[in-house]
Amino acid sequence: MHSAISQFLRFLSVERNAAALTSKSYREDLTSLADYLTQAYGRTPTPAEITPLDLRGYVSALHEAGYAKTSVARRLASLRTFYKFAQREGLAQSNPAKPLRNPRRDRKLPHFLSTDEVGRLLNAPLATTAMGLRDRAILETMYSAGLRVSEAVGMNDGDLDLAEGLVRIRGKGRRERLAPIGSFAAKALVRWSKLRKLSSKEPQGQLAPVFTNKFGRRLTTRSVHRMLLKYLKLTGLDLRTTPHTLRHSFATHLLDRGADIRSVQELLGHKSLVTTQIYTHVSTAGLRAVYEKAHPRARLVRRS
């Protein structure tokens, strides 16, 4: 096994021109397996002797040792790559790592703002300057329609129907959807449009960008990130907040107030309901926190 590992590492270095750090990671992953199997077998087996059952035992040992799921998945990926090489070189007839599935990654609950925090953020831009009105219009629109930052900066004048309170959104995979916007966002957009300057280098008419910088060019996603950070510092809100946090907050607040998950899926433009379901966990977690804080016997109930 150790001889095969050495051959594989030489292959990575010479034929693949792998970085030193990449080779080091493969060496550690494969040596870890060899050490585990040496203890299990009482000797170091050859690559051809190792079975899927051996690797399942190894994966179980990693879990018991407290390895993160991402680390386990990386080691399985290393083994699959190693065995492709071993099969090619005649060191093994099959790939015992192929039948093994990667552990499911824990999905982190998205960070979101409370309604009060959103209100503080949306009111932070000054309504007395053109850039302040623009920033308020962006933030109001992103929260009102649950937009991705790329969708917001990609909006054109022809996408807006403020009389009906609708905006056409071009989302991921070139999918389009109609999103409703509230009166606060609509008013903010009207106020901004009266002061917006449009560069001659930008398309005019229906294709004119809704949000522009001080030079009249279409605003970039990076500029929105910088703008948001300025208001987070100004209001003292969590600096982990990103433009996408407004989208998370939009979905969470809708579900908290009884919106149907299918409707939220449509509003967000999610292709799969599975993607939207993460917000039900956020909503439930919020309800649990409120319950435990307010109910006089909540802790007692939880122990029983």
C-alpha positions, -999 to +999 in steps of 0.1 A: +000+000+000+027+025+009+046+017-024+014+024-043+009+057-025+044+067-034+038+059-070+005+079-070+022+109-054+050+108-081+022+106-107+006+137-092+039+156-091+053+147-125+022+141-148-003+164-131+021+190-119+001+191-086+009+218-061+029+208-030-001+214-008-023+191-029+002+163-028+005+168+010-032+165+014-034+132-006-004+118+013-021+125+046-054+111+035-040+079+020-015+073+049-043+077+073-062+049+056-031+027+055-025+032+092-061+023+100-060-009+079-027-019+093-043-020+128-074-038+114-054-064+094-024-067+116-004-059+085-005-034+057-028-047+029-022-041-008-046-018-027-062-049-044-071-065-010-091-035+003-128-038+000-158-014+003-165-030+037-130-020+049-136+016+037-169+017+055-152+008+087-126+035+081-153+061+075-171+050+107-138+054+126-134+089+112-169+099+123-163+084+158-131+104+160-151+136+155-140+144+119-162+170+102-184+156+073-165+178+049-133+162+060-147+127+055-160+137+021-126+150+011-109+117+022-133+097+002-126+119-029-089+113-024-095+075-022-116+075-054-088+094-073-062+071-059-080+040-070-086+054-106-048+055-107-044+021-091-068+005-117-049+022-146-016+009-133-029-026-126-026-023-088-063-030-083-091-045-103-119-023-089-125+009-070-138+000-035-144+037-028-169+041-056-199+025-039-195+048-008-216+079-006-203+111+008-219+121+041-247+146+038-235+180+047-252+199+075-271+228+060-264+259+080-294+280+088-292+313+069-285+345+088-315+369+087-325+401+103-356+407+125-383+431+112-370+458+135-335+454+122-346+455+086-365+487+094-333+503+109-313+493+079-339+506+053-342+539+071-304+544+073-298+560+039-304+598+039-334+609+020-319+643+013-292+632-012-294+614-046-272+586-035-291+582-003-324+579-022-307+554-046-294+533-017-328+533+000-345+523-032-321+494-037-325+481-001-363+486-002-366+467-035-343+438-026-362+432+007-397+439-008-392+414-037-367+390-021-341+397-048-306+384-053-281+413-056-274+404-092-311+405-100-314+440-084-285+455-103-297+438-135-331+455-135-340+478-164-366+505-167-387+482-189-389+456-161-408+480-138-446+483-136-450+505-106-487+511-113-493+474-108-466+470-082-447+444-102-412+439-115-399+414-140-368+396-127-342+376-147-329+351-123-306+321-123-305+299-154-321+327-174-354+320-157-378+350-156-404+357-130-427+384-119-423+397-084-446+420-065-431+450-047-447+469-018-457+506-017-425+516+002-403+502-025-424+516-053-423+551-037-385+548-032-381+538-068-401+568-080-381+592-059-348+578-071-358+578-108-364+616-106-328+622-096-311+594-115-284+604-140-279+581-170-246+579-189-247+582-227-227+549-227-256+530-212-287+518-231-316+542-231-354+537-228-367+504-217-332+489-214-318+517-192-305+504-159-326+512-129-297+516-105-267+536-115-236+550-098-227+586-096-213+585-131-246+572-145-233+537-152-250+505-142-243+497-105-222+466-098-229+439-072-196+448-056-207+484-051-239+472-034-218+451-010-197+482-001-228+503+002-244+478+026-213+476+048-214+513+052-250+512+066-243+482+088-215+501+105-238+532+108-266+513+124-245+488+145-261+458+128-244+424+125-215+428+101-222+392+088-251+407+070-248+406+032-272+417+004-284+381+003-294+384+040-323+407+028-335+378+006-332+354+036-351+379+058-378+383+031-385+345+030-383+340+068-407+369+075-432+357+050-433+322+065-434+336+100-466+353+090-483+323+075-473+324+039-476+292+019-442+276+012-451+270-024-459+307-028-425+316-012-408+292-036-424+311-066-415+345-052-379+335-047-376+319-081-364+286-066-365+257-091-368+231-063-389+232-031-360+216-012-341+249-015-370+268+000-375+244+029-344+257+047-365+287+056-391+266+074-363+255+097-354+291+104-390+299+111-394+270+134-362+279+152-375+314+157-408+301+171-389+278+195-368+307+208-399+328+214-416+299+231-387+291+254-383+328+263-420+334+270-436+302+283-433+298+321-428+260+319-410+258+286-377+245+301-396+219+322-415+207+291-383+203+272-367+181+298-396+157+300 
